[in-house]
Amino acid sequence: MSIDSSASTDTVQLDRERIRSLIEREAAALDARTQRSGAMYRRASQALSGGVASSYQARDPWPIYLTSGEGPIVEDIDGNRMWDFHNGFGSMVQGHAHPAIVAAIRERVALGTHFATTTEDGVIVAEELQRRWGLPKWRFLNSGSEATMDAIRIARGLTGRDTVVKIFGSYHGHHDAVMVSIGVEYDKIGDRENYASLPYGAGIPKEVSDLTIPVPFNDAGAMERRIERLESEGRKPACVIMEAAMMNLGVVLPEDGYLEAVRELTRRRGIVLIFDEVKTGLAIAAGGATERFGVEPDMVTLAKTLGGGLPSAAVGGSEEAMSVVEDGTVYQVGTYNGNPLGMAAARASLEHVLTPDAYRHLDALNERIVSGCQRVIERYGLPGYAIGIAAKGCVTFSPTKIVDYETFKANQDVDVTELAWLYNMNRGIFMTPGREEEWTLSVTHTDESIDAYVQVFDEMAAELTA
Ligand SMILES: Cc1ncc(COP(=O)(O)O)c(C=O)c1O
């Protein structure tokens, strides 16, 4: 069951001055408790650009450097132990150092870690993904970006077309075709019926970003009208790539009938439908969003949770979609694809960790955290709502329901979101940074960790409204 408590109740007017002074106080407290991270940052910056391995890890004045994790707990370089709700940007639904995955990796590592040939574990993982997603053919890769890059190439190879339709505000990785119309200033979006193709950062040729056309989420009519116009301009799309539930505006669930309508219109028009399940896959159900919402795409991309912390990804597709890979029309390649270590971890995860029981447990935790947070919201009259689906969820600080990028940008309270992150970090809750992010629960989380989260939220709400 997904839980969406966005029906709003009477809310208080928050004191902006108080929010700002709480942010200042909490930021100073976090600096004080993470002094070794500060020192590591100064050292790391001498060799690593910005002191980090990926710009998404950067933070002002310094990032928090972790040393270890076990089950639902992580420890930072200053020795702060925290419940992990970040879980490696949503990768560690298995929890840290899960014994079944550790054992599989240990056994595999002694047998050799890379041959650039397919191992039996890879075949078993493909068979299991085939069973869970109902898509017949699979290939492996090493990151979500590679998965969406290859899925788009396969769709282009199959259709002989270049245009890609995506959802405005969605993130699908860091290659040129999808680094378009993600987080931008509100006034640059353009008209809803005709959103702008805006490159996300420098280094993306305009000729490439112009091939990607954004449309609003939860609006199949707008998608179809845009596709009709593209067709009349001789730019019929190869594919629509989308998350079935958006996971980078907090969590935004599909409205009733939306996915079915997208499925129907893409099928009728001969456009490949790709569900990017890098975040949803294996996190919201055994068969991801595809199972949860009961709508079958032509292709699926997986990464994050698949490898249990090792860099593994997958593309699955219909016989027709994958025929261009099988007949050699499209090169789907990579030295590390199906790496033995990643496949051993993925197999152990699928066979022993992410079982039907695990999803029952995640659903129960989701129920507890969403209803707990919603009770706090109602008790203090906060403008916001709690929303969740299995391992993923968040409190959205917005007086109205977020259904797409425009409603997110116009209504989300950025300051309270920033305060909530600092507040959590100072009270033993390691949370994903960034206003677009959500929590990820793991199978090792318990009621105790959920109650800790709700308790910290309650404390913040009390201070905010005192
Ligand atoms: C939906 C979605 N697709 C693709 C990606 C890219 O995955 P990766 O960072 O492994 O390249 C992400 C990363 O956050 C994502 O959230």
The ligand as a Gaussian input file, in Angstrom:
#p B3LYP/6-31G(d) Opt

LIG

0 1
 C       15.853000       7.800000     -11.474000
 C       17.323000       7.797000     -11.670000
 N       17.842000       7.373000     -12.832000
 C       19.167000       7.342000     -13.057000
 C       20.053000       7.748000     -12.077000
 C       21.525000       7.696000     -12.339000
 O       22.104000       6.661000     -11.624000
 P       23.671000       6.674000     -11.332000
 O       23.913000       7.776000     -10.350000
 O       23.931000       5.297000     -10.776000
 O       24.365000       6.891000     -12.621000
 C       19.566000       8.204000     -10.853000
 C       20.492000       8.645000      -9.794000
 O       20.131000       9.177000      -8.781000
 C       18.168000       8.228000     -10.638000
 O       17.650000       8.671000      -9.484000

